[in-house]
Amino acid sequence: MSEPTLLGPVEGLEHAVVLGPCVLGHPASNDDVGPLVLGEGVVLRAYAVVYQGVVLGAGSQVGHGALIRERNVLGERVSVGSGALLEPGNRVGDRTRIHSGSFLASVTLGQDVFCGPGVTFTDDSHPPCSNYPECCEGVVVEDGAALGARAVLLPGVTVGKGALVGAGSVVTRSVEPGMVVAGNPARVMGRREDLSCRAEEARPN
């Protein structure tokens, strides 16, 4: 277990596992965000930077070089991949997986959401905007939805419960629950329940 660099107040460090040099409790742009709070059994890998005003739920894991800014609240057993960047103000539900290289801004993710590598969430429809705090509009992804690698989600869209977004898609409008969308712009391709699994098909009866 390595000793992290502490730049601000951290609660729960005694119950966390630090697997390399990290920066914890980095000062936030707003001094009133409170301490960094680490739940029981949180794992922090080398070169992660986690700001003040972050809550990491019990059993969550943060990958190498990930950056988590202030006012992020992550539920239990959330996985944040290496090199992921979480801008201020995201909400992430239990057991959700954010793969390496993803970018989150003003996002609300439900429980059991899967974000593939390099998924990008945007929240500013006409950057740069001098009224950003009032104008920004975050993305909502409901429970059990899955987003393929390098999908891009535009401000204000909602991805419904259990929906699937294909890799490389650009989501410009909301996706109904249980649907499969793909393309640029993303279009409905069918229902997720109708997809087949090659491994299941190959198994003998």
C-alpha positions as CSV (number, residue, x, y, z in Angstrom):
1,M,0.0,0.0,0.0
2,S,1.5,3.4,-1.1
3,E,1.2,6.6,0.8
4,P,-0.9,9.1,-1.3
5,T,-0.3,12.8,-1.5
6,L,-3.0,14.5,0.5
7,L,-3.8,18.1,-0.6
8,G,-7.1,18.4,1.4
9,P,-9.4,16.6,3.9
10,V,-10.0,12.9,3.2
11,E,-12.4,10.7,5.1
12,G,-12.2,6.9,5.1
13,L,-8.6,6.6,3.8
14,E,-7.9,4.0,6.5
15,H,-10.4,1.6,4.8
16,A,-9.1,2.2,1.2
17,V,-6.4,0.4,-0.8
18,V,-3.9,2.7,-2.5
19,L,-1.9,0.8,-5.1
20,G,0.5,3.5,-6.2
21,P,1.2,7.2,-5.9
22,C,-2.1,9.2,-6.0
23,V,-3.2,12.8,-5.3
24,L,-6.2,12.8,-3.0
25,G,-8.3,15.8,-1.8
26,H,-7.1,18.1,-4.5
27,P,-8.5,21.6,-3.9
28,A,-11.6,22.4,-5.8
29,S,-12.6,25.6,-7.6
30,N,-15.3,26.0,-4.9
31,D,-13.9,25.8,-1.4
32,D,-17.3,24.7,0.1
33,V,-17.5,21.3,-1.5
34,G,-16.5,19.4,1.6
35,P,-14.0,16.5,2.0
36,L,-13.2,13.6,-0.3
37,V,-15.1,10.6,1.1
38,L,-13.9,7.1,0.5
39,G,-16.2,4.2,1.2
40,E,-15.1,0.8,2.7
41,G,-12.8,-1.1,0.4
42,V,-12.3,1.6,-2.3
43,V,-9.3,0.8,-4.5
44,L,-7.2,3.6,-6.0
45,R,-4.6,2.8,-8.6
46,A,-1.4,4.6,-9.4
47,Y,-1.5,8.3,-10.5
48,A,-5.2,8.7,-9.9
49,V,-6.2,12.3,-8.9
50,V,-9.4,12.7,-6.9
51,Y,-10.6,16.1,-5.7
52,Q,-12.3,17.3,-2.6
53,G,-16.1,17.1,-2.7
54,V,-16.1,13.6,-4.2
55,V,-17.9,10.6,-2.7
56,L,-16.7,7.1,-3.8
57,G,-19.1,4.4,-2.6
58,A,-17.9,1.2,-0.9
59,G,-16.0,-1.2,-3.2
60,S,-15.5,1.2,-6.0
61,Q,-12.3,1.1,-8.0
62,V,-10.4,4.0,-9.8
63,G,-8.0,3.1,-12.5
64,H,-4.5,4.4,-13.3
65,G,-4.3,8.1,-14.1
66,A,-8.0,8.7,-13.8
67,L,-9.1,12.2,-12.8
68,I,-12.3,12.8,-10.8
69,R,-13.2,16.4,-10.1
70,E,-15.3,17.9,-7.3
71,R,-19.0,17.2,-6.8
72,N,-18.9,13.7,-8.3
73,V,-21.0,11.1,-6.3
74,L,-20.3,7.5,-7.2
75,G,-22.4,4.6,-5.8
76,E,-21.1,1.3,-4.5
77,R,-18.9,-1.0,-6.6
78,V,-18.5,1.5,-9.4
79,S,-15.5,1.0,-11.8
80,V,-13.7,4.0,-13.3
81,G,-11.2,3.0,-15.9
82,S,-7.6,4.2,-16.5
83,G,-7.4,7.7,-17.9
84,A,-11.1,8.5,-17.5
85,L,-12.0,12.1,-16.8
86,L,-15.0,13.0,-14.7
87,E,-15.7,16.7,-14.8
88,P,-17.6,18.3,-11.8
89,G,-21.1,17.3,-11.0
90,N,-21.7,13.7,-12.2
91,R,-23.9,11.2,-10.5
92,V,-23.1,7.5,-11.0
93,G,-25.3,4.6,-9.7
94,D,-24.2,1.3,-8.1
95,R,-22.2,-1.3,-10.1
96,T,-21.8,1.0,-13.1
97,R,-18.7,0.6,-15.2
98,I,-16.9,3.5,-16.9
99,H,-14.2,2.2,-19.2
100,S,-10.8,3.7,-19.9
101,G,-10.6,7.0,-21.6
102,S,-14.2,8.1,-21.1
103,F,-15.2,11.7,-20.6
104,L,-18.1,12.7,-18.4
105,A,-19.6,16.1,-17.8
106,S,-22.9,16.8,-15.9
107,V,-24.0,13.2,-16.4
108,T,-26.5,11.1,-14.5
109,L,-25.8,7.3,-14.9
110,G,-28.2,4.8,-13.3
111,Q,-27.3,1.4,-11.8
112,D,-25.6,-1.3,-13.8
113,V,-24.8,1.0,-16.8
114,F,-21.9,0.0,-19.1
115,C,-19.8,2.7,-20.8
116,G,-17.3,1.3,-23.2
117,P,-13.8,2.7,-23.8
118,G,-13.7,6.3,-24.9
119,V,-17.4,7.2,-24.5
120,T,-17.8,11.0,-24.5
121,F,-20.7,12.8,-22.8
122,T,-21.2,16.5,-23.7
123,D,-23.2,19.1,-21.9
124,D,-22.6,22.4,-23.8
125,S,-24.7,22.8,-27.0
126,H,-22.8,25.9,-28.2
127,P,-19.3,26.1,-26.6
128,P,-17.9,28.2,-25.3
129,C,-20.8,29.7,-23.5
130,S,-20.5,32.6,-21.0
131,N,-23.7,31.3,-19.3
132,Y,-22.4,27.8,-19.0
133,P,-23.7,27.1,-15.5
134,E,-27.3,28.0,-16.5
135,C,-27.1,26.7,-20.1
136,C,-25.4,23.3,-19.8
137,E,-27.7,20.3,-20.1
138,G,-26.4,16.9,-19.0
139,V,-27.1,13.4,-20.4
140,V,-29.1,10.9,-18.5
141,V,-28.5,7.1,-18.9
142,E,-31.0,4.9,-17.1
143,D,-30.5,1.6,-15.4
144,G,-28.9,-1.3,-17.3
145,A,-28.2,0.7,-20.5
146,A,-25.0,0.0,-22.4
147,L,-22.9,2.4,-24.5
148,G,-20.4,1.0,-27.1
149,A,-16.8,2.2,-27.4
150,R,-16.4,5.8,-28.5
151,A,-20.0,6.6,-28.6
152,V,-20.7,10.4,-28.3
153,L,-23.8,11.7,-26.5
154,L,-25.0,15.2,-27.1
155,P,-26.4,17.5,-24.4
156,G,-29.8,16.8,-22.9
157,V,-30.4,13.3,-24.4
158,T,-31.8,10.4,-22.3
159,V,-30.8,6.8,-23.0
160,G,-33.7,4.7,-21.7
161,K,-33.5,1.7,-19.4
162,G,-31.8,-1.3,-20.9
163,A,-31.1,0.4,-24.2
164,L,-27.9,-0.3,-26.3
165,V,-25.9,2.3,-28.2
166,G,-23.6,0.9,-30.9
167,A,-19.9,1.7,-30.9
168,G,-18.9,5.0,-32.5
169,S,-22.5,6.3,-32.6
170,V,-23.4,9.9,-32.2
171,V,-26.6,10.2,-30.1
172,T,-28.4,13.4,-31.0
173,R,-31.9,12.5,-29.6
174,S,-33.2,10.5,-26.8
175,V,-33.3,6.7,-27.0
176,E,-36.4,4.7,-25.8
177,P,-36.0,2.0,-23.2
178,G,-34.8,-1.4,-24.6
179,M,-34.0,-0.1,-28.0
180,V,-30.8,-0.6,-30.1
181,V,-29.4,2.5,-31.9
182,A,-26.3,2.9,-34.0
183,G,-24.8,5.3,-36.6
184,N,-24.1,9.0,-37.0
185,P,-26.6,10.3,-36.2
186,A,-27.8,7.2,-34.2
187,R,-30.9,5.6,-35.6
188,V,-33.1,2.8,-34.2
189,M,-31.9,-0.7,-35.4
190,G,-34.3,-2.9,-33.3
191,R,-34.9,-4.0,-29.8
192,R,-32.2,-5.3,-27.5
193,E,-34.2,-8.3,-26.4
194,D,-34.1,-9.5,-30.0
195,L,-30.3,-9.6,-30.2
196,S,-28.7,-13.1,-30.1
197,C,-25.5,-14.2,-28.5
198,R,-23.1,-16.1,-30.6
199,A,-21.7,-18.0,-27.6
200,E,-25.3,-19.1,-26.6
201,E,-26.0,-20.2,-30.2
202,A,-22.9,-22.3,-30.3
203,R,-23.7,-24.3,-27.1
204,P,-25.1,-27.8,-27.7
205,N,-28.7,-28.3,-26.6
